[in-house]
Amino acid sequence: MRAYDIKGEKAIALAQAAICFFIFVLHAVALHDSGRSIVSSWVAVAVGLLIASSGLRWWLATRPTLSERLLDALNIFDVAIFLSLIWSYQYAYEHPAGGSLKAPSFVLLLVLIALRALRFHPRPILIAGVAAVMGWSLLVCSAVVKDGMEAVTHDYDSYLATFQILIGAEVEKIVALGALAALLATATFGARQLLNKAAHAADYADALESARRHLEEATRARVEAEATLDALDRSKAELLEQNRRFNAALGNMRVGLCMFDHDQRLLVCNQRYLEMYRLPKNLAVPGTPFREIVEARIAAGLFGGEKADDYRSERLAAVDVKEATTKVQEMSDGRTIVIMHEPMAHGGWVATHEDITPLRQIQARMSHMARHDALTDLPNRLLLRERVEEVLDRNNGDTSLVVLILDIDRFKEVNDSLGPSVGDGLLQGVSQRLLRRLKGTEMIARVGGDEFVILQVADKPASAAAALAKNIQGALGTSFDLDGHQIIISTSMGIAVGPDDGRDPDQLLKSADLALNRAKKEATGSYRFFEPDMDLKMQARHQMERDLRAALNNNELELYYQPRLDLASNELSGFEALLRWNHPKRGLVSPSEFIPLAEETGLIVPIGDWVLRQACIEAKTWRRGLKLSVNLSPVQFRLGNVRQSVITALGISQLSPMNLELEVTESVILQESAEVGGTLCGLQDLGVSIAMDDFGTGYSSLSYLHRFRFDKIKIDQMFVKELGEQPANSLAILRAVVALGRSFGIATTAEGVETAEQLEVVRAEGCTEAQGFYVGRPGPAREIPAMLKRAAQMFASGRRCAG
């Protein structure tokens, strides 16, 4: 478009210069005819300015960029100069101002504006037209002001005749008409060319669009063709890969695979199928009849069942079945093969042949392991229970089943002292001797760590069981030589007879176990028969265990306190906390009944923690100088955290450690644990006193005094009680213990003082404290003030009375 603009501006400049020349010539001729000077100064100036403006327009058209604002100014300038030229007619021709309005030069003004159409742009026409309208309006107003309205409205024909300018006016009209026609023709021709070019451009654009569409379609077709080729290549590659995988799968399958068509001819089979039946490779060729393959199996001696003909008939009939089947085939060479037959939709079948012989062997081993002991290979509890149930089911009443459970006495000591390997060797030796010596028994099983069960069917169960027990004692009575150790063992046995002592395996084994427990409690190395009262006692024991577990939560436990007398000051020095159980149905239960049960079941740990806390809380309310004694069980050291329990009890109660004394028995020291010794020493470091209870009843009490730093020795009540029955011996022991304590700097407390005479004896022998019914019977915490008052009255006055 810039080229059209430049070309249009140049055309405007040339046309405007031509009009200026025409005007100048026309004015010169008109002035000469009128006898005036041929050149008017104002006309010459105006024409010169218009020519200069045309030159400036040409120069602007040659610049790199067209300045629209300068061109607008030139358009306004040209119109103003032309209007000034028209106004100057009154001076050049000496007629009124209104004559200027009637001059045909107005037509030339139209031509001047029409020139702007040569640029084919509306802006120059609008600028020049607006300027012409405003300028012409100004001329009309000026003429009216100068000559009046009449001068403007005077008849045009009279005007032309008066001033004799008709020829000139007509010439101007003709020239202006020709110029205007030429301009319009030129503009129309230019517009026509632009339209032709636009039409050609549109046709070219349509052609380009059509070509673009064809190109896109061709490109799309090419892309689709390439995609199709790629898809075909991928499909081919995938097909080749699938074939490769299929062949690899066939060649590496652990099962034999074969496929036959509806004519019972081979389609495909893998190498494993040939190997399983020792078939030659020529039988793997597609088209081989199935009957020929079966005959080859039979010829190789590989068929199922005892007769080859039966195997042939069965195999040929099996492939005619129209539903999926599975058959387990026991082969003549001992293998087990599972054949899975799957018919195909259009006839024929696919079959897999899997050799499950290793799996059967593993299952047999697992079944054996599940029912036998890994160490001795004897039947375990599961197989034992099945055999007991089997024997009881087939019992017709003529015979009975003897169930004998034996337990190796003190086996844990062998295991702990000589090591697990020796213990395992002992168990294996016991099992081997039992198998050799107990011929004719129903079963020998191992059901626990050191427990064995022997089953025997007998018509006279009592005598047969007794003979069996004695036979076992004889078999196991001689020593076992294991890793250079001569080990002699004894066994305890429990015997139950079915169905009298139990009609199912669980009840019968339970009865024998109860009899074993009785034998171990009464005399190790013996045997006992089951008695009904054993079960009742065991049930009562289990009920007591359940009640004891609930007792702690139901606030059924209570502490009693037994006073101790300081023999030097005749004042009470402290109290020993004793546990009592207020059973909701049985009333007050003796500690000798439930304490062993609590230790056996582990309940002594939470119960012991409660005793410590409760005793410390109640002792905090006593007067100063009174010391609290609390007994600790060996189980608390083994299963609990004694040190933490003591610290917690002291923290909750705010009782001074100096006012707490813990009593331990020899069985605690027997654990020979560095942890036990460290716990006792740690408690002493806190300020807690440690006393040895029941001193003199164990085996090594003197050695413990050397190993542990006790604060007190409590002489067992047995020695105090025997002061009246065997005074000489008991008194000698009493003196020795007191002397021993004095030499070690350890206080001594005599337990079981029940008479004034016993009190005087222990006082005379130098005991530090006395404890017993004579000093005071145990009582609840609320009775402690009364105990203190009674002791103050009783021992301060020197009176002695029975407790």
Disulfide bonds with the S-S distance in Angstrom:
none
